Amino acid sequence: MDGDLYVVLTGCTSELIGDDVAAVVATFRRSGVPIVHAATGGLRGSNCLGHELVAHAIIDDLLTPQPERIPGLVNVWSSVPYQDTLWSGNLGVLRELLAGIGLQANVLFGPNSGVLSAWRQVPAAQFNLVVSPWIGVSVARKLEERYGTPWLHYPALPIGGVETSRFLRAVAEFAGVESAITEQHIRQREAEYYYYVERLADFVMEFRWDLPSRFTTIADSLYAIGLTRFLTNDIGLMPSFQFVTDTPPEEFRAEITRSFQEIAPGISAQVEFTGDGGTIHQALRKQEGPPPILLGTSWDRDIARELGACHLSVGAPMTDRLVCSCAYAGYHGGLRLLEDLYSSILASVQ
């Protein structure tokens, strides 16, 4: 079988019985085969952890120092492929956002990623960009230790006008991009974005039915924070209880909680870290007042119907939607999310 790179992953069975897969893989590597091994048995943790373990394996066994850095090249660590149903679209948007301020995103997964050549360029990047509350942080730390590469941690998916502009300014400042270039790009993108948001505002004000004013997210930390900031700061909805389902390591939980306490001046949300659907649904049944909008997965459709709530699937499993290149990141991603959300609301009130 011909291939540019072989990645050997171990599951629970081989790890429990003690198969020395690393030794076998090392034999092939010494003969010149581009091959790496990652111990990814499910007993170790979630597939989010597995994603990082594979990245660590490639860095350890494949990458070599580069003679010089490439100015403007940025390694992007964010959405986990397939765990995030919108991963390819979101990574494409992040590439376009960075290009708008003169940076070249080194995206390692998905279409137009460069695949193996992109991985080999990782040590030559000007810096690493982690767009996630915690996934990718350990990878950035390793690359800083091994190659001295600085890194920027932006702990939320930038969705819509407010957060995307904030994101671009933070990246531009870290990268040393001239503020005039950044601000011109932001003005152009915001002008288009807010044109459509104003059209939405006209529609909402003229709408004759009562529209929900509160929302609850049942999502991983990347989406929970990003969605909450967007719906609060851009649309003016009020956050109800928020559930974070991806089991972040303890060292990141205080900062994630703080993100929900500082959504906007005077606005905060209570957050619970749990992936137990039964616990989440029981908590939703105890909430008082009109049912909030539920942004979760297809598994949450039943509780939404029980509560009479509007529901939109934004994470895996997503069995009630077809996704190809859809993205919620960025300016256009925010508009796409509004289209999906209010289409769901309108369908529920007819």
C-alpha positions in Angstrom: 0.0 0.0 0.0 1.6 3.3 -1.1 1.2 6.3 1.2 2.9 9.5 2.2 2.3 8.9 5.9 1.1 5.9 7.9 -0.5 6.4 11.4 -1.0 3.3 13.5 -3.6 3.7 16.3 -4.1 1.2 19.1 -7.5 0.4 20.6 -8.5 -0.9 24.0 -7.9 -4.6 23.2 -4.3 -4.3 22.0 -3.5 -2.0 24.9 -5.1 -4.3 27.5 -3.2 -7.4 26.4 0.1 -5.5 26.1 0.9 -5.6 22.4 4.1 -3.6 21.9 2.9 -1.8 18.8 5.3 1.0 19.3 8.3 -1.4 18.9 6.8 -2.9 15.7 6.2 0.6 14.2 9.7 1.7 15.2 11.2 -1.2 13.1 9.5 0.1 10.0 10.5 3.7 10.8 14.1 2.8 11.0 13.9 1.3 7.5 12.7 4.7 6.2 9.0 4.3 6.2 7.1 7.5 7.2 5.1 5.9 10.0 4.0 7.0 13.5 2.2 5.3 16.3 -0.3 6.7 18.8 -1.7 4.8 21.8 -5.4 5.8 21.5 -7.3 3.2 23.5 -10.7 4.4 24.5 -9.8 3.7 28.1 -7.4 6.7 28.0 -10.2 9.3 27.4 -12.3 10.8 24.7 -11.6 11.2 21.0 -10.7 14.9 21.8 -7.8 13.5 23.7 -7.1 11.1 20.9 -6.9 13.9 18.5 -4.1 15.5 20.6 -2.3 12.2 21.0 -2.1 11.7 17.2 -0.7 15.2 16.8 1.9 14.6 19.5 2.9 11.3 17.8 3.4 13.1 14.4 5.5 15.8 16.1 7.6 13.3 18.0 8.3 10.8 15.2 8.0 12.8 11.9 8.9 16.5 12.2 12.4 17.9 12.1 13.6 21.5 12.8 13.5 23.9 9.9 16.5 26.1 9.1 14.5 29.3 9.3 11.0 30.5 10.1 8.5 31.5 7.5 7.1 35.0 8.3 3.3 35.1 8.4 2.9 31.3 8.5 0.5 30.3 11.3 -0.3 26.8 12.4 -4.0 26.6 13.3 -5.2 24.2 16.0 -9.0 24.3 16.5 -12.0 22.1 15.4 -11.5 18.4 15.8 -12.2 16.6 12.5 -15.5 14.8 12.5 -16.0 15.3 16.2 -17.0 18.8 15.1 -19.5 18.2 12.3 -18.7 21.6 10.9 -14.9 21.2 11.2 -13.9 21.5 7.5 -16.0 24.6 7.0 -14.8 26.2 10.2 -11.1 25.6 9.4 -11.6 27.0 5.9 -13.1 30.2 7.4 -10.2 30.5 9.8 -7.9 30.3 6.9 -9.8 33.1 5.1 -9.9 35.3 8.1 -6.1 35.1 8.6 -5.6 35.7 4.9 -7.6 38.9 5.2 -5.0 40.4 7.5 -2.0 39.1 5.5 -1.3 35.8 7.3 -1.0 32.4 5.8 -2.9 29.7 7.8 -1.2 26.3 7.9 -4.3 24.2 8.2 -3.4 20.6 8.8 -6.7 18.8 8.1 -9.4 18.9 5.4 -9.5 20.2 1.8 -6.7 22.4 0.6 -4.7 21.6 3.7 -1.5 20.4 2.1 -1.6 17.2 4.1 1.9 15.9 4.8 3.6 19.0 3.4 1.6 21.2 5.8 2.7 19.0 8.7 6.4 19.3 7.7 6.1 23.1 7.7 4.8 23.1 11.3 8.3 23.8 12.9 8.8 26.7 10.5 5.7 28.7 11.5 5.9 32.2 12.9 3.6 31.1 15.7 0.9 28.6 16.6 -2.8 29.7 17.0 -5.0 27.7 19.3 -8.7 28.5 18.7 -10.3 26.4 21.4 -10.7 26.5 25.2 -8.3 23.6 25.6 -7.9 21.3 22.6 -4.5 22.1 21.0 -3.0 23.7 24.0 -0.8 20.7 24.9 0.3 20.6 21.2 1.3 24.3 21.2 3.2 23.8 24.5 5.1 20.9 22.9 6.0 22.9 19.9 7.1 25.9 22.0 9.3 23.5 24.1 10.8 21.7 21.0 11.1 24.5 18.5 10.7 27.7 20.5 7.6 28.6 18.6 5.4 31.2 20.4 1.7 30.6 20.5 -1.6 32.5 20.9 -4.5 31.0 22.8 -7.9 32.3 21.7 -10.4 30.3 23.8 -13.6 30.7 21.7 -14.8 30.0 18.2 -15.2 33.5 16.7 -18.8 33.6 15.5 -20.5 36.8 14.1 -19.4 40.4 14.0 -18.4 41.2 17.6 -16.3 38.1 18.3 -14.7 37.8 14.9 -13.5 41.4 14.9 -12.2 40.9 18.4 -10.4 37.7 17.2 -8.8 39.4 14.2 -7.5 42.3 16.4 -6.0 39.8 18.9 -4.3 37.8 16.2 -3.0 40.9 14.3 -1.6 42.4 17.5 0.2 39.1 18.4 1.5 38.7 14.8 2.7 42.3 14.5 0.3 43.2 11.6 -0.2 46.9 11.1 -3.4 48.0 12.8 -4.4 50.1 9.7 -4.5 46.9 7.6 -6.5 45.0 10.2 -9.0 47.8 10.7 -9.6 48.3 7.0 -10.3 44.6 6.6 -12.6 44.6 9.6 -14.6 47.7 8.4 -15.2 46.0 5.0 -16.4 42.7 6.6 -18.5 44.4 9.3 -20.3 46.6 6.8 -21.6 43.6 4.9 -22.3 41.6 8.1 -24.3 44.4 9.8 -26.3 45.1 6.7 -27.8 41.6 7.0 -28.2 41.8 10.8 -30.2 45.0 10.4 -32.5 43.2 7.9 -33.0 40.5 10.6 -33.7 43.2 13.2 -36.4 44.7 11.0 -38.0 41.2 10.6 -37.9 40.5 14.3 -39.5 43.8 15.2 -42.3 43.3 12.7 -42.9 39.7 13.6 -46.3 39.1 15.1 -45.6 35.9 17.1 -43.6 35.9 20.4 -40.1 34.8 19.7 -37.9 33.0 22.3 -35.6 35.3 24.2 -33.5 32.8 26.1 -31.2 30.0 25.0 -29.4 26.9 26.4 -26.4 25.3 24.8 -25.6 21.6 25.1 -22.3 21.4 23.4 -18.5 21.1 23.7 -16.7 24.0 25.2 -15.6 25.4 21.9 -19.2 25.8 20.7 -20.7 26.5 24.1 -18.6 29.6 24.6 -18.7 30.7 21.0 -22.5 30.4 20.6 -23.2 32.1 24.0 -21.0 35.1 23.1 -22.6 35.4 19.7 -26.2 35.0 20.7 -25.8 37.4 23.6 -23.6 40.1 22.1 -24.8 40.1 18.5 -28.5 39.2 18.8 -29.4 40.2 22.3 -30.7 36.9 23.5 -30.3 36.0 27.2 -28.3 32.9 28.2 -30.0 30.3 30.4 -28.3 27.3 31.8 -25.3 26.2 29.7 -24.0 22.6 29.5 -20.4 21.8 28.5 -20.2 18.2 27.3 -16.5 17.5 26.2 -15.0 16.9 29.7 -12.3 19.5 29.7 -9.3 18.8 31.9 -9.5 20.4 35.4 -6.8 22.9 34.7 -9.0 24.6 32.1 -12.4 24.5 33.9 -11.9 27.7 35.9 -11.2 29.7 32.8 -14.1 28.2 30.9 -16.4 29.0 33.8 -15.0 32.6 33.9 -15.9 32.9 30.1 -19.5 32.4 31.0 -19.4 34.8 33.9 -18.0 37.6 31.6 -20.2 37.2 28.5 -21.1 40.9 28.5 -21.3 43.7 31.2 -23.8 42.5 33.7 -24.6 39.3 31.9 -23.5 35.8 33.0 -24.6 32.2 32.7 -24.5 29.2 35.0 -22.5 26.4 33.5 -22.3 22.7 34.3 -19.7 20.2 33.0 -21.4 17.0 32.1 -21.9 14.7 29.2 -24.7 12.8 30.8 -27.8 13.4 28.8 -30.1 12.2 31.5 -28.7 14.7 34.0 -29.0 17.5 31.4 -32.6 16.7 30.5 -33.6 16.5 34.2 -32.1 19.9 34.8 -34.0 21.3 31.8 -37.3 20.0 33.2 -36.7 21.9 36.4 -36.1 25.3 34.7 -38.9 27.8 35.2 -40.3 30.2 32.7 -40.9 29.9 28.9 -38.8 27.1 27.3 -35.5 28.4 25.9 -34.0 27.7 22.5 -32.0 24.5 22.7 -28.8 24.4 20.8 -27.5 20.8 21.1 -27.4 17.6 19.2 -30.0 15.3 17.6 -30.2 13.5 20.9 -31.9 16.6 22.4 -34.8 16.7 20.0 -37.0 14.6 22.3 -36.5 16.8 25.3 -37.1 19.9 23.1 -40.5 18.5 22.0 -41.4 17.6 25.6 -40.7 21.1 26.7 -42.2 22.8 23.7 -38.8 24.4 22.9 -37.2 25.3 19.6 -34.2 23.0 18.8 -31.2 23.3 16.5 -28.5 20.6 16.2 -25.1 22.3 16.3 -22.9 19.3 17.3 -22.4 15.5 16.9 -24.4 13.4 16.6 -26.2 15.5 14.0 -28.7 13.1 12.3 -31.3 15.6 11.3 -29.2 17.8 9.1 -27.0 17.3 6.0 -23.6 19.1 6.3 -21.1 19.6 3.5 -19.2 22.9 3.7 -21.4 24.6 6.4 -19.4 26.8 8.9 -20.5 28.9 11.8 -17.1 30.6 12.3 -16.6 34.1 11.1 -18.9 36.8 9.8 -20.7 34.7 7.2 -20.8 31.8 9.6 -22.7 34.0 12.1 -25.2 34.8 9.4 -25.6 31.2 8.4 -26.2 30.3 12.1 -28.9 33.0 12.2 -30.6 31.6 9.1 -30.6 28.1 10.6 -31.7 29.2 14.0 -34.6 31.4 12.9 -35.7 28.9 10.3 -36.0 26.4 13.1 -37.9 28.9 15.3 -40.3 29.8 12.5 -41.0 26.2 11.7 -41.8 25.6 15.4 -44.3 28.4 15.7 -46.3 27.8 12.5 
